[in-house]
Each structure stands twice: as C-alpha cells, then as structure tokens.
Amino acid sequence: MNTKTASFSGNLIEFHDVAYYINVIPARVIVSGISLAIPQGETVVLLGRSGSGKTTLLKLINGMLLPSKGQIRVEGRATTDWDPIRLRRGIGYVIQEAGLFPHFTVAENISLVPTLEKWDEPRIAARVEEMLQLVGLDPREFAKRRPRELSGGQRQRVGVARALAADPPILLMDEPFGALDPVTRAELQREFSALARRLGKTIVFVTHDLREALLLGSRIILLEAGHIAASATPQEFLQLDHPEVRAFTSSLSVGPGSPS
C-alpha cells in the first residue's frame, strides 16, 4: 500500500480564533486567540513549557475537546461537523509510553484501526508486516510479542506503526520520546525525522525540548500561557527577539562545563 497522504487542496488543519476554557467560576482559560494554518506535508512542532496548552491543541484537532470559541477545521471541515469516530480514525495519535494495549500482541495493537475499519485479514496481515518493517522491527521476531516483552524504544516504534496502520493523512504526537533514555531518544528522533520526510504526512508534534523541536520541525510554534508567542522555521526561531524564545534558546548553552 502507498503510505503517501492522499492529495488535499488547501490547509489540512486550520485554527480560527480558537479558545478553550473550563467552565468554573471564574472560567479557567487554557488556550485563547489561536489562529493557525497547517498545510499538507508539514511537520509542525508545538513547543512550550508545561501547562502552555500544547496537548490541548492536539485534543482539539482530533475532537477529544471541542472549542469554547472559534473553529478548528480538518480537511476543510469543522471538527464539530465530523462524526467523532470517523475524525479520530483518520488521525494517528502517538503518546508517551506508546499507550499500547498490554493484553494485545504487537500485531493486534498495530491492526486495531484496520480491524475496526473491517479490512480483510490478508490485507491486515500485509499491513502489519509493512508497518513493522517501516519502523525497523522484524515482523517474524516481534509480531507475536506483547508490550511487556519490548524495550521502551521498541514500544514507541510499535506506537508509531499503530498510528500509521490505517494510512491517516494526519499524525499527532504528544511527547512520544520524552520517557526514553537519552541515547534511545536521540536514535528514535533521527529515525523519525527520516521517516517523516519519506511519508509526507501532516504531523503535529508536541515537545518542551528545543533541541527536539529544531531537529524534527519544519516550523516551530511556541506557546506561552495558552497563546502563540512565536511561529518560525527552526533557523528563524533561533534569531527571534522574544523573552520566551530567549528562555528556550538559553537552554541550548547549558551543559557540562557551562555556567549554570
């Protein structure tokens, strides 16, 4: 099967003056004034401190949350107009620790959405094999294993394979490498960067790590207290004169032998 995204004219994801708040007294605003367009094939990194609204934006894209104000459009259609099941099955989602079902085998985890979509068994089996090879795992060795029999890096690879199994045009990734050791994390970052270029998916990737953002993103969106503080390519981002940008770029110089 061709893993390239089907063509779509226009921006695949659009935020139009979006706000999300929790209706307590007083209302707790999580994000506000978000206007953002993401064209097909772009890898957008949402960068920000904890609580800045990064994960909230992901949940607004796949309809797990609905906007309190404004509109999010996916493939030209407001998320509130989508059937939520159809919307979510058309979007791959990868989270920290992969979120695999522990009682399923690797093959059963990867085939979850194709099975729900009623693919026939030979097509599912071929897709599972293809996806395992895509993420660098030998199907003969890994298909019948359960998540507890995998390393952290292997579980994340399976999580990516599961998210891609039904060939969705959009991939959402919520700090997928954050719980891994530094060596495994760097390895998966390099592999994912190459994979993203090959597949041409539209990817929204959440992180609080500027190094990761610079490596993986074609554009970096910096969030600060629920607002967009900056939007730039990785090269442009490092040159921006903004206090929150400087706070992140200063972290690049901290290391062994650097002043604290």
PyMOL commands that set and color helices and strands:
alter all, ss='L'
color gray80, all
select helices_A, chain A and resi 54-61+79-81+84-89+106-110+112-116+121-134+139-142+147-149+152-164+182-199+210-216+234-237+243-253
alter helices_A, ss='H'
color red, helices_A
select strands_A, chain A and resi 11-22+28-39+43-48+69-74+77-78+91-95+170-174+202-207+219-224+227-232
alter strands_A, ss='S'
color yellow, strands_A
deselect
rebuild
show_as cartoon
